[in-house]
């Protein structure tokens, strides 16, 4: 029986395609994980438009529509990898629209610094564009820390949890410009808490997504196919591992133990009788 998906144009790679074709499409489309760092950078035409008035990522939250609103499964905290996979596909389906918007912005201010108040309609369009990019931070937070971005922000902002502040700064490098974040920084400076500044500096220097991109990509692809294929008895972990090796999703030096550990950590656990 097919699950009832929300009404939205989101391609299903599982229905109407054979498994090999669907897997090949997944491998190609989830390469976004490997380019996420560059995707988060502000495009040159946006920088030209705003100049020194460039908005920080955290200021764009009111423009952001939940990245999970088209996901066909109930959203949990943290969202399962299947949710992340579907949400990433939905984000990419809007990529052409984003590129068209960028082309329009570039045409509106070709290499010339235009103040946002002189072209408010372009400014609003750019904020919506950047809000789409903001969704990538949500995916990064779940991949890195198995927590929704809103949860990280709540722990950091409301609880003043320094660990959460450091984790938030790794995902959203512009969070340090928020007023509440600056207040904590000043307090820590007066307190001489240099360990906090050391940890904060390390977090800012880290890539948005921790670790090796191919591992994250492998887990997301496994999550996408999990309920339909990989949770079945005929797909023990070692068979999935061999398939991912054969398709180049995993590298030759990657081990079965490491693969199983990452699946378990992501909540993709096999029944006891099928953990071969």
N, C-alpha and C positions, 0 to 999 in steps of 0.2 A: 504494500500500500504506500502510495507516494505521500510524503509529508505535505502539509498545506503551507506553501510559501507566500510571503507577502507579495502583493501585486507590485511588481517593479521590473523594469527591463534589466535583468542581471543574468548574464549567460551561465547556464549550467554546463559544466564540462563533463558531467556524469551521465546526463540523459540525452539519448539520441546520438551518442558517440561510443565507439568501443573503448575499452580500457586503455589500450596502447595509445590511441589518438588523444584521449583525455589527459593521460599522463604527460605526453609530449607537450600539449598545450599548457599544462600546469608548470612544467619545467621552464618554459619560455616566459610565462607571465609572472611567475614569482621571482624572476630575476630582479624585480623591484627591491627586494631585500638587499641585494648587493649594491644597489645604487641609491639607497635611502639617504645616505649622508649628503650626496650631491643634490638630491631632490629637495632637501630642506633649505638649501641656500637660496637667498633672495635673487631672482633673476636681475640682470643688469638694468633692464628698462624700468624695473620697480625701484631700484636704488637711484637711478637718474631722476625718477619722478619725485621721490620723497627727499632725497638729499639727507640732511641731518635731522629730518623729521620722521625718519623711518620708524614705523611702529614696531614695538617688541611683540614677539609671538604671543605672550600671555595677555596682551591687550586685545587680541583678536577673538577671544573665546566667545564673545556674544554673537559673533557671526557664524560660529561653527554649529552645524547640525550634527547630531550624534552620528559617529561613523558606524554605529551598530544598528541604525534604524531599518536597514534593508536586509539584515542578517536573518536567515530563515529559522534559526533556532533561538530559544530563549537566552537572553544575555545574562550571564552569571558574572560573579566577581571572584576571581578573574575570569574573563571570557575564555572558553575553550579554544584550542588552536583551530578548530573548524570555524568558529566565529571569526577569528582573525583572518583566516583564509578568505572567507566570503566577503568580509569588509574590505580587504585589500583588493579583491576583484572589483567590487563596487567602486572603490576609489579610482581604479585604473579605467573603468568604463567612462569616467568623467574626464579623463586626461585630455581627450581631443578638445573638449569644451574649454579646458584650462589653457591649452595651447592657442586656441582661437582668441581667447581673452588676452593672452600675452601679446599676440600679434597686434591686436587692436591697441593695446597700451603703447607698444613700441611705435606704432604709426602715429599715435596722438602726441608723443613727445620724443621724436627721433634725435637722441643724443643731446637734447636740450633740457636743462633743469627747469621743470614747471612746478610751481608751488601747488600743493594739494588744494588750497582754497581757491585757486584760479580754475581748477577743473574738478569740481566736487564729484561729478558723475564718474570720472575716471578713478578718483580716489576710492569711491564706494566699491567700484568693480574690483579694484586691486585688493581691497580688504577681504572681499568674498573669495578672491583667488588665494590669498594667503591663508584664509581660514580653511580652505581645502588642504593646503599643505600642513596646517596645524593638526589634521587628522593623523598624519604620519607619526606625530609625537605620541598619539594614543597607542598606535601599534607598537612603537618602540618601548613604551612603558610596560606593556603586557609581555613583550618578548624578553625584555631585560629582567623585570622584577616581578612578573606574574601579578601585576596590579594595574587597575585602570588609572589613567592619568589623573582623573578627578580625586581618586583615593590618595595618590601621592601628594597632590596639592593640598588636600584637606589635612593630612598628617603634618605637612610642612608648615602650612599657614596657620591652622587652628591650634594644633598641638605644639607648634614650635619644635617639632622633632628634628634634631640636627641631622640624623641619618637620612630622614626623608628629604630634608633640604638639599643634602648632597646628591641624593639620587635624582631629585627633580632637576637640579642644575645640570646633571649629565644629560638628561633627556632634552630639556629646554634651556639652552644656553642663555636665553634672554631673561630667564626668571630672576636673575640677580638684580635686574633693574626695577623690579616691583618694589613699591614703597615698603611693604611689610618685610620683604627680604632684606632691604637696606638697613632697616631698624635692627634686625637681628645681627647683621654684620657689624654695625656700630657697637652694639652691646658686647659682642664677642671680642671686639677689638679692645674695648675698655677693660674687659675681664682678662685680657692676655691669653685668650684661648687659641694659641697658634696651631694646635692640632686640628682644630676646626678649619682654619684657613688652608692648612696643608691638604686636608681631605677635599676641601672645596676646589682647590687648584687642580688636584689630580682628576676630579670629576669633570671639570671644564675642559681638561686636556684630552679626555677619553672620547672616542667616537660615540655618537648617539646610541648606536646599537652595540652592545658588548660582544666580544668574542668573534668567532669566525662566521661569516655570513652564510656559508654553505650549510652549517649545522642548523641555523635558524630556518633556512629555506627547506631543508630536509624535514624538519619537524612540522612546518606549516603544510607541506605537501602531504605528509603522513596524516595530519589532522584533517585535511580536506577529504581524503579518501577513507578515513577511519571507519565511520559508521556504515558506509556502503560496501567496503571491501575488506579493509585490513583487520577488522575485529572478528572476522570469520575464522573458523577452525583451519581452513586451508591456507591461511596466511600467518604462519608463525613468524616471530620477529626475525629469525635468521633468513627467511625467504624474502621478507621486505628489505632487509639489509643487503642481500645479494642483488636484488632488483635495483636498488638505489646505487649500488656500486656500478652495475652494468650500464645504467643510464647516465652515469657521470654526475649524479646528484651528490654523492659522497666521494671523497678522494681515496686513493689506493691505501694510504696509511691509516685511515679511520678504522676503528675497531668495533666489533659487535657490542662489547661491554659499554663503550662510550655511547653508542647509538641507543641501546636499551635504557641507559641512565637518562639520556635527554628526553626520550619518549615518556618515561615515568615521571620526570620532573614536569613535563607539559601536561600531565594528566592522561596520557595515552597509554593506559596500562592494559596488558593482555590478561585474560583469565589464567589462573595458575597452571591449568593443563595445557596452555598454548604459549608458554613463554620459552619455547625452545630457541 
